Amino acid sequence: MTKQSLIIFVILAALFAAVNISAKNQEKKNAPIEQNIETAAVTITAPPLTRRELTEQNVKEQLKDKIKTIYFYSSIYKKVEYIVHYCEYKNKARLQSGISTAVAKFKDNKFNYKTVENKIGMADSILLEGTFEKGGKKFGIKQQFITYKTHFWQILSIYPYSVKNEKAAEEFIKSISLGSIEKK
């Protein structure tokens, strides 16, 4: 091996190592962490969530007669989408309307699902789990609908269907905590 070839090899190896370290650092930076989202009155473990103010403004304008406050947060990590939607209605929030809207949204996509009623602290809740097809590919969804008085949450994950992605979505849903909601 010539001296020039050796130098090129060393440079390429160093470049490869730098790119690999950078990718690992970026993945660590985006990995799920516990987040207390005060505006949405929830603590959740998810990749860093970004507030979607434009979405909030559009929905608030459309539903101004029904809602007081609305917040949307979302992120994508390893092809799994994480969404937190919080809304305070002017009147009592209803779980069944959230379920009906979700089912209607996916009905044309071979949507198979089940629901399970439960409680999160003092709040009523329904978990919707299922699969659907889009573009010939199978996707999974885990969506927790929660109400407490006039407060309403939709916390969901949509993912290309696999055991690994389903586990990530399940961990996200299981991390939900409404610790301070009883004070609202």
C-alpha positions as CSV (number, residue, x, y, z in Angstrom):
1,M,0.0,0.0,0.0
2,T,1.4,3.3,-1.0
3,K,1.7,6.2,1.4
4,Q,-1.0,8.1,-0.5
5,S,-3.4,5.2,-0.3
6,L,-2.8,4.9,3.4
7,I,-3.5,8.6,3.9
8,I,-6.8,8.3,1.9
9,F,-7.8,5.2,3.9
10,V,-7.1,6.9,7.2
11,I,-9.1,10.0,6.1
12,L,-12.1,7.9,5.0
13,A,-12.0,5.8,8.2
14,A,-12.0,9.0,10.3
15,L,-14.8,10.5,8.2
16,F,-16.9,7.3,8.6
17,A,-16.3,7.3,12.4
18,A,-17.3,11.0,12.6
19,V,-20.5,10.4,10.7
20,N,-21.4,7.3,12.8
21,I,-20.8,9.2,16.0
22,S,-22.9,12.1,14.8
23,A,-25.8,9.8,13.8
24,K,-25.6,8.1,17.3
25,N,-25.6,11.5,19.0
26,Q,-28.6,12.6,16.9
27,E,-30.5,9.4,17.8
28,K,-29.8,9.9,21.5
29,K,-31.0,13.5,21.3
30,N,-34.3,12.3,19.8
31,A,-34.8,9.3,22.0
32,P,-37.9,9.2,24.2
33,I,-37.7,11.1,27.5
34,E,-40.2,12.0,30.2
35,Q,-41.8,15.3,29.4
36,N,-44.2,17.4,31.5
37,I,-46.3,19.3,29.1
38,E,-48.0,21.9,31.4
39,T,-50.2,23.5,28.8
40,A,-51.7,20.0,28.1
41,A,-51.7,19.0,31.8
42,V,-50.0,15.7,31.0
43,T,-46.7,14.0,31.7
44,I,-45.6,11.5,29.0
45,T,-42.5,9.6,27.8
46,A,-41.9,10.4,24.2
47,P,-39.4,11.7,21.7
48,P,-39.1,15.5,22.1
49,L,-42.5,16.8,21.1
50,T,-43.0,20.0,19.1
51,R,-46.0,22.3,19.6
52,R,-48.1,22.7,16.4
53,E,-49.4,26.3,16.8
54,L,-50.7,26.6,13.2
55,T,-52.8,23.5,13.7
56,E,-54.1,24.8,17.0
57,Q,-55.1,28.1,15.4
58,N,-56.9,26.4,12.5
59,V,-58.9,24.0,14.8
60,K,-59.7,26.7,17.3
61,E,-61.1,28.9,14.6
62,Q,-63.3,26.0,13.3
63,L,-64.5,25.1,16.8
64,K,-64.6,28.5,18.5
65,D,-68.1,28.0,19.8
66,K,-67.2,24.7,21.5
67,I,-63.7,25.0,22.9
68,K,-61.8,27.3,25.2
69,T,-58.3,26.0,24.7
70,I,-56.5,23.6,22.4
71,Y,-52.9,22.4,22.2
72,F,-51.2,20.0,19.7
73,Y,-47.8,18.4,20.1
74,S,-46.2,15.8,17.9
75,S,-42.9,14.1,16.8
76,I,-41.7,11.2,14.7
77,Y,-38.9,8.9,15.9
78,K,-37.8,5.8,14.0
79,K,-40.9,6.0,11.7
80,V,-43.3,6.0,14.7
81,E,-45.5,9.1,15.0
82,Y,-46.3,10.4,18.5
83,I,-49.2,12.9,19.0
84,V,-50.6,14.7,22.1
85,H,-53.8,16.7,21.6
86,Y,-55.4,18.5,24.6
87,C,-58.6,20.5,24.5
88,E,-60.7,22.2,27.1
89,Y,-64.3,22.4,26.0
90,K,-66.9,25.0,27.1
91,N,-69.2,22.1,28.1
92,K,-68.5,18.6,29.4
93,A,-66.2,16.6,27.1
94,R,-67.5,13.3,25.7
95,L,-65.3,10.2,25.0
96,Q,-67.7,8.6,22.5
97,S,-67.4,11.5,20.1
98,G,-63.7,11.1,19.9
99,I,-64.0,7.3,19.3
100,S,-66.6,7.9,16.5
101,T,-64.3,10.5,14.8
102,A,-61.3,8.1,14.9
103,V,-63.3,5.2,13.6
104,A,-64.8,7.3,10.8
105,K,-61.3,8.5,9.7
106,F,-60.0,5.0,9.1
107,K,-63.1,3.2,8.0
108,D,-62.1,3.1,4.3
109,N,-58.7,1.6,5.2
110,K,-59.6,-1.9,6.4
111,F,-59.6,-0.7,9.9
112,N,-59.7,-3.5,12.5
113,Y,-59.8,-2.3,16.1
114,K,-60.9,-2.9,19.7
115,T,-61.6,-0.5,22.5
116,V,-61.1,-0.9,26.3
117,E,-62.6,1.4,28.9
118,N,-60.5,2.3,31.9
119,K,-59.5,5.1,34.3
120,I,-56.4,7.2,34.5
121,G,-56.5,8.7,38.0
122,M,-60.0,10.3,38.3
123,A,-60.4,10.7,34.5
124,D,-62.5,8.4,32.3
125,S,-60.6,6.8,29.4
126,I,-61.0,4.5,26.4
127,L,-58.0,2.9,24.7
128,L,-58.5,2.2,21.0
129,E,-56.0,-0.2,19.4
130,G,-56.0,-1.4,15.8
131,T,-54.5,-1.8,12.4
132,F,-55.3,-0.3,9.0
133,E,-53.9,-0.3,5.5
134,K,-52.7,2.7,3.6
135,G,-51.0,2.5,0.2
136,G,-50.8,-1.3,0.5
137,K,-48.9,-1.2,3.8
138,K,-50.1,-2.2,7.2
139,F,-50.1,0.3,10.0
140,G,-50.9,0.2,13.7
141,I,-52.5,2.7,16.0
142,K,-52.8,3.0,19.7
143,Q,-55.0,5.9,20.8
144,Q,-56.0,6.8,24.4
145,F,-59.0,9.1,24.7
146,I,-59.3,10.7,28.1
147,T,-61.9,13.0,29.7
148,Y,-62.1,14.8,33.0
149,K,-64.9,17.3,33.4
150,T,-64.4,19.7,30.4
151,H,-60.9,18.5,29.6
152,F,-60.2,16.1,26.7
153,W,-57.0,14.4,25.5
154,Q,-56.2,12.3,22.5
155,I,-52.8,10.7,22.9
156,L,-51.9,8.5,20.1
157,S,-49.2,6.7,18.1
158,I,-49.4,5.6,14.5
159,Y,-46.7,3.3,13.1
160,P,-45.7,1.0,10.3
161,Y,-46.8,-2.3,11.8
162,S,-44.1,-4.4,13.4
163,V,-43.7,-5.9,16.9
164,K,-40.9,-3.4,17.7
165,N,-43.0,-0.4,16.7
166,E,-46.0,-1.7,18.5
167,K,-44.0,-2.0,21.7
168,A,-42.7,1.6,21.3
169,A,-46.3,2.8,20.9
170,E,-47.5,0.8,23.9
171,E,-44.7,2.2,26.1
172,F,-45.8,5.7,25.0
173,I,-49.4,5.1,25.9
174,K,-48.6,3.4,29.2
175,S,-46.5,6.5,30.3
176,I,-49.5,8.8,30.4
177,S,-49.9,10.6,33.7
178,L,-52.4,13.4,34.5
179,G,-50.9,14.1,38.0
180,S,-52.2,17.6,38.4
181,I,-55.5,17.4,36.5
182,E,-57.7,17.1,39.6
183,K,-56.5,20.6,40.5
184,K,-57.8,22.1,37.3
